[in-house]
Amino acid sequence: MKDLHSKPILKVNSLSKSFVNVQAVSNISFTIEQGDIFAFLGPNGAGKTTTLRILLDIIQADSGQIEWNLIGGKNSLPFAEQIGYLPEERGLYTDIPIIRSLVYLASIRGMDPSKARVAAMEWLERLGLADRSKEKLQALSKGNQQKIQFIASILHKPIFAILDEPFSGLDPLNQEKFIEYIKEINKQGATILLSAHQMALVEKIANKVFLINNGKEVYNGSLSSIYDLFGKKHVIDLLFKTPAPDNIFQTLSQVESMDRVDDYRVRITFMQETDLKKVLSELARIEDIINLTSHRPDLHDIFLQLVKTHNQ
Amino acid sequence: MKYLNQVITVTRWEYRRFFKPKNELLGLSIMLLVSIVSYFGGKYAFSGSSEKSDLIVSQNLDCKLTERLLIDFKLHEVPAEQKSTIIETISNEKKGILLFNNGNVFTIHAYKDSKVLKNLRTILDEYQRLQKMQDIELSQADLDNILSPPTIIESFVYSKNSQRRVLLTYFFAGLMIMAVLLSFAYQFTAITGEKQLKITEQIVSAISPQVWMDGKIFGITLTGISSMFTYSLLGIIGGILFFQFTGAPVSTIINYLHLPSILLFLPFALTGILIWNALLAAIASIITDPNNSGKSSLMMLPLVFVIASFTVTRDPDSALSVFLSWFPFTSATAMPMRWAITEVEIWKLAGSFFVLIVTFYLLRILAAKIFRVSILISGKEPSWNQIFKLMKES
């Protein structure tokens, strides 16, 4: 297991890109090792998709180095058969039978068409779409189209798969299924670079996290260490019988931040060294609290906290 | 090799995407049906018109004229006094023709002009001429002698500009126009359609813009050529059938298939179509919404150049014709046309063809560059200035 995670497959150093008046990516660096599931996280417009497009040479960086440890051509970009890509902007041929589109997309990535057909049918079978293989894409629902798009990106068994928002447009049941598929292709040897917003899902699969905000690196490291660094705080969720009062903040000590979830719910983050006994006694004095839950911050909380701090 | 394999894959995909034998067969069947209907319909229409029309004439008409009129008309002789009554009847019943004469002056009364009257006029002209010939005692043989053309013996040093060569150039130019029009439609669907379906990003993450562009150019050219081939074959078969119907031997049309001309015209036409496809692909690359793009009209540009090359036929040795036969956007049709009409040395043919090949090679690179910079532009369509600026930056 250690060997699997030791060889860098992609090294990005001081990458920058700007568009007219916007600095989309600013001097970011990261390394992805073989076998990683590397989560690229950030709010909308943070520079995630721009970075992924630069990695694939769809657009060019203003400065910085990209070093692939894969077999490539003259431009040092890996050969297409080694890379899988699920773009954020989904799109497939809508007026052509699904199976033909899948075989074509796999064959331009170097897969033998007859093998691609067999593999495509296997995937369609697993995703419950085998009987619709000869239908045109436009006949499928949005969720099913998303499944076809996913198959198209990994059908040729890439060594490195870039999945931009793989869970968007999927219902919770299918999101869970996709997690299993991603884990499976990772077990089979594919390194995964994924960008997503669904922190709860990312937590389940990623081993490394890169958090980007306004084009700049906010955090880069393993998932376990992000909890070590930022996950030792105490988070208490409060549910009120009546609309939550605005002045709770003043009545409590050692509060780091407070978020109003809705009119009745409030999430309070306390500092790491907070004395919980004291906090609970302070909370006991506040009227109308009907429920209180204490937990460690999850990735979603850490994400929000880090972005907030970075913006400040 | 990798490049070649990828180009072949994309070419095959584009070809299979657009060339649909079923649709082609359906189109041909419809054309065949229309031809059959027109042929037999025409025959039926003509058979209906062969019936003799009624003609009312005055009793004092010259008997020679009456005899002639009887061949084509059913005659009804009436006294001169009834003239006004008959004119009124024609007006009321909206039919009938009345012919009266006063010496050499003929008067025709009819409800409206028609084909029958055209025939009547011809007969009257003929009659009048014969009358005048008799007046000056001129026989038909004397007249034929006067009207016979002079005997001219022609001798040319260069005599290869046969009619069949010229006809073949027109045929190939026509096919090129057809191929360009087809390419126009296919390139639009292939490139702007993929942009609208947002497939482009997926494709160019797997293959380079150059491979993608080359595959599209070759695939769509192949589609155009396949259609050209189908319709040419249909034209030849149709021609043979037509000649058979009209009693001419099959060899009449086969004589027009001049092999040396075909061997020369084919590579010129093929390269010409490739050039136009490369240019059309470049234009289509920057169009984001074909319904609202001002650049769509540019797609008709190839047609203007192909038609312009026809000016060569007026004076194949003029400076303009020589220029058109070298200029790569017109030479694919202009040079074969010049070759068919006038004397063109082999080195000039080879040189013009070389320029065509080089132009195609460079145009496909330019098309891929334009595509690369415009690939992710959506929303407002970029201007040419923006495109060239982006190309410089990239």
Chai-1 contact restraints between the chains, C-beta under 6 A:
chainA,res_idxA,chainB,res_idxB,connection_type,confidence,min_distance_angstrom,max_distance_angstrom,comment,restraint_id
A,L56,B,S205,contact,1.0,0.0,6.0,A-B,restraint_1
A,I58,B,V204,contact,1.0,0.0,6.0,A-B,restraint_2
A,A80,B,A206,contact,1.0,0.0,6.0,A-B,restraint_3
A,Y85,B,S205,contact,1.0,0.0,6.0,A-B,restraint_4
A,P87,B,E201,contact,1.0,0.0,6.0,A-B,restraint_5
A,P87,B,Q202,contact,1.0,0.0,6.0,A-B,restraint_6
A,E89,B,K198,contact,1.0,0.0,6.0,A-B,restraint_7
A,E89,B,E201,contact,1.0,0.0,6.0,A-B,restraint_8
A,G91,B,L197,contact,1.0,0.0,6.0,A-B,restraint_9
A,G91,B,K198,contact,1.0,0.0,6.0,A-B,restraint_10
A,G91,B,I199,contact,1.0,0.0,6.0,A-B,restraint_11
A,Y104,B,W13,contact,1.0,0.0,6.0,A-B,restraint_12
A,S107,B,T9,contact,1.0,0.0,6.0,A-B,restraint_13
A,I108,B,T9,contact,1.0,0.0,6.0,A-B,restraint_14
A,I108,B,A206,contact,1.0,0.0,6.0,A-B,restraint_15
A,I108,B,I207,contact,1.0,0.0,6.0,A-B,restraint_16
A,R109,B,A206,contact,1.0,0.0,6.0,A-B,restraint_17
